[in-house]
């Protein structure tokens, strides 16, 4: 049985039948759609003041901080994970060793590969903890892998990083909104909210510990990183915020109007309940396919030719193929009927 909060959240979505693509792009709750429409109407009527968006951003920052378990002063806003990861990459001393995961999403890998003065090693996810050594400065990985839904062994990775004094940067884009996340465990996290958090694209977050922040330069600093935002629109004086806001990038206003409702809704949910619901459906599909349980919200199986994806698409089911494997993503709106529909489509 689902809790009333979970049921209310499920009811806030429309047109979800057969939608198994939250790992690609989430769906907006009805309140977000209404808010966006109202904002466009207000803007078109010449009644929108850009200063009003600041309150929306701060409320959304607060929702996100509750969701991932850190104080709002440790949360910075942005629009793309690659940009936020680049801030970390730019602050590493020359000669630093970075350990990444093979086949991880490139937005958290390319920013480090762009710096020839860094040594970047890539290993399999299962080998990540064992790959950390005395020379390692930073461990970079996704909590949930985009290509196959695998969940990282956080305890082992953090223990290894702590043992050798390495920092950790975790991408929680494929976890936040479906999996319990404690961002305080990591030196920094990045997240784009348009997937499981069902926000418009262009809403991203960086969390960073107070200690790590002292070693990171806000190289992308602009007016929104100022201690007093609207007093920071002209130079030459630069007075940046003293907390994580100094890493802020000015928000894409309309995107945050929709994000406020989406992220607020997920922050009010029990993520353990969401994960149990989603991974149960994943294992149900595994049983129907005759493959071992993956214990994940994302279920994958080989589909190099794309034949299975074509069958699902023909049946009106939204899924995706990544790295030669069909990827079916179960979120809170999915039901047992969605599993049955996948199996029926594949048997055609």
N, C-alpha and C positions, 0 to 999 in steps of 0.2 A: 504494500500500500504506500502510495506517495503522500507526502505531507501537504497540508493546504497551501503552503508557500510554493511548493513545486508544482502543484496543480494549477495555481494561479499563473505561474510563469509559463507553463505549457499552453494555457489558454490564451496567452498574450500573442501567440504566433498564428498566422494564417498560411494556407497553401503549403503545408509541410509534407503532405503525403508523398512518399517516395523520395524525399530529399535526404540523401546520404552524402552531402558534400560540405558539411561544416568545416572540414579540414581545408577546403578550398576557399569558401566564402560563406559566412554566416547569413542568417536571415534576420531582418529587422523586426522587433516586436511592434505591435500596433501603436503603442504610445510614442515610439521613436518616429514612425512614419507621420503621425499626426503633428508632432513637434516640428519636424522638418517642413511639412507643408505650411504650417502656421508661420514659420520663420520666413519662408520664401514669400508668402503673402505680405508679411509685414515689411520685408525688404523692398518688394515691388511697389508698395504704397509709400515708399520713402519715409518710413517710420522707424527704421532700425538705426540704433546708435552702436558703433563698434565697441564702445566701452562696456556695453551690457553683456558682451560675450565673456568677459572676464569672470563674472560670477558663475556662469555655466561651467567654464573650465575648472574653476576651483572646486565646485561641487563634484565634478567628475573625478578630479584628482583625489578627493576625499573618498569617493566610492571605491576607486581602484586601490587605494591604500588599505581599506578594510578588506578587500577581496584577497590581497596578497600578503597581509599581515605585517605591514611596516607603517611607521608614522608618515603622515602626508608630507612632512618636511624632507623625507628621503625620496620623494617621487618627483621626477622631471618629466615634462611632456615633449613630444615630438611628433613627427609624421611618418617616419620610416625607421625600421630597426637597423638598417645598414648605416644610416646616418648616426644613430646613437652608438652603435658598435664602433664606428670610426672614431668617435671621441675618445673611446678607451684605447684604440689602436694608436692614435696619435700621441698618447701620453706615455707609452712604454719606452723605456730607455733603449738605445741602440744595442743590439746584441741579445735582447731578451728572447727567451724561448717560449713559444706559444704552442700548446697542444690542443688540436681540434679533433673532430670526429669525421671519419670518412663518410661521404654521402650526406653530410649535414647540409642544412639549407645555406646557400651561398651568402646570404645577407650577413651572416655572422662569421664567415670565413674570408670572403674577398677583402673586407677592410684590413685584415692583417696581412694577407698576401700582397697587398699593394705597397707594403713597406719592405723593401729589400734588406733593410738593416735588421729586420726581425728574422728569427729562425722559426719556421712554422712546421710542425710535425702533425701528420694525420694518422689516426689509428682507428680500429674498429671500436664501436661503442662499448662492447663487452670488455675491451682491453684498456679503456681509458684510465681507470684508477691505477692500474699497474704501470701505465706509461709515464706517470708523473715522477719526476726525479729532482735532484738538488738544483739542477740548472733551469728548471721550469719556473717561469714567472707568472704565467696565466694559463688556466684551463678553460677552454671555451666549448660549450656544448648546449644542445637543446634538451630540455627536460623530457619532451616527447618528440620523437623523430618525425619529421614531416613525411618522409618517403614510406615509412612502414608502421608508424605508431608506437614503436618500441619506447618504453619508459626507462630513463637512465637510473642507474643505481646511485642515487644521490648520496646516501650515507657513505658508501665506499669512496666516491669521488671526493667528497669533502674531507674525509679522513686522510686521504692521500695528499690533498692540497695542504691541509693543515700540517701534516708531518714534514713537508718540505718547504713550507712557507710560501706557497704559490697562491695567487689570487684566483677567484672563480668568476666567470661571466656565463650566465645561463639564459638562454632564449626560452621564454615561457609562452611563446605565441601559440603553440599547439597544445598548451596545457591549461592556461588561465580560462576559466569559464566552464571547464568540464572535469578538471582534475584538481585536487587540493594542492594549493601552492603556498609555500612559506618563503617569501622572497628574502626574509632576514637571514636565511641560511647562507646566502651567497654575497660576495662582495658587490656584485652588480647583476641586474637582470634587464633584459629588454623584452618588449612585447608589442606586437601590432595587434590591435583589437578588432580587426574586421573578420576574424574567423570565429572561434568558439564564443567570443564575447559579443558577436552580432552587432558591432558598431559600424558606422560608415568607414570606408577606407580613408586613411589619412590621420588616424588617431593612434599614436604609439606612446609607450611609456618606458622610462629608464628608472630603475631603483638603484640606489648606490649607497653603500654604508658611509657613515660620517668619516671614518678613517681613510677608506679608499678615495673618497672625494678629494681629500687633501693632496692626493698625488695625480689627479686628473685635471687637465687644463680644459676649460670650456671654449674650445677653439671655434665653435660655431656661435658664440655669444652675439646676441643682437638685443634689440630694445626690450624683448619680452624676458630676457634674463636679468634685467635690471632690478635692483632692490625695490624701487618704485617704478612700476612698468611705464606709466604714462608720463613720468618725469624723465624717462630714459630714451626718448625718441630723437634727441639731438646731442651731438658731442660738444666739446671733446672729452669732457669728464666721463669716466666709466665707474659706476658704483653698482657692482653686481650683487645679486641676492647672496646672502650668507649661507643659505641651505641649498638643497638640491635644485631649487629653481634657477640657479645660475647656469644650469645646463638646459633650460627650457628653450624651445624653438617656438616662434610665434604660431599660434594655432590656425588651422584652416577652419574658420568660424562655423560654417554650416555643418561640417562633420561632427563637431563637438556638441551641437544641438541634439543630434541623434544619439551620440555616444552617451550622453548623460543618462538617458532612460535605460539604455541597454546595460551599461555597466552597473548602474544602481540596482537594477533587478538582479543581476548575478551576484552582486555583493551581499544581497539579502538571503541568498540560498545557501544550503548546506552542500558544499562541493563534494563531500563524501557520498551524499545521496545521488547527486548528479552522475558521479563516476560509476557508482554501483549500477545505476540504471543503464547507462550507456555501455559499460563493459559487459553487463549481462546480455544485452542484445548482441554484442559482438561475439560472445561465446555461443549464443544460440545460432548465429549464422555459421560459426565454425562447425558446430555439430551437424548442421544441415548440409554443409559442404563436405563433411567427412575429413576435416583437417584438425590438427591439435588446437586446443584452446590457446588463444593469444592473450587473453585477459586484458584487452584494450578496447578503447572506444573506436579505434581505427583497426579495421580488419583488412588484410591484404592477401592476395594469392596471385600466382603467375598469370599474366595475360599479355605476353609479348606482342601478339598479333592484334590485340584490341578487340578480339571477337566477343569476349564476355561484356566488355563495356558497350559494344554496339547493341547487344541484346538488351541490356538494361536501359539504354537510351531509347530504344524502340518501344520499350514498355513504359516509358515516362518516368524512369527512375534516374535521378541525378547522382552520379558518382564520378570517379576520376581514375586515371592511370598515372602512376609515378614509378620511375625506375623499372619499367617493365612489369609492374604488378598492379592489378586492379585494387583501388583503395575505396573502401566503403566506410564512411564515418557516421557513427551513431551519436546523436545528441539528445537532449532532454525531450524534444518533441517526437522522437521516433518511437515506434511501437512494435509489438510482435508481428503485426500485419505487414510492416515494412520488410521484415525478415522473410516472411512467406512470399511476398511479392518478388523479392530478389531470386529466390529459389525457383519460383514459377517461371520467371523470365529466362533464367539460365537453362531450363529444361526444354525450351521451345526449339 
